[in-house]
Amino acid sequence: MAERKKAVKKERVACPYCDAEIFAASFPYCTECHVRIIYCPDCKKPIPRASTKCPSCGAAVKAKA
């Protein structure tokens, strides 16, 4: 019996500043607006710089000096 491949839903990752799609989650900047992207330490989604908690998962985010 042939194995069925499970459909994996790919979630859109967008820049929190210009809403442009980020193609590689490891990019340190947005290719559209050239702003440095900061990622949540827990869910790895991009977050605004001034955030103290992740809007996606609610994890606490430490401000970087």
Secondary structure, DSSP 8 states (H G I E B T S, - for coil): -------------B-TTT--B-S-TT-SB-TTT--B-EE-TTT--EE-TT-SB-TTT--B-----
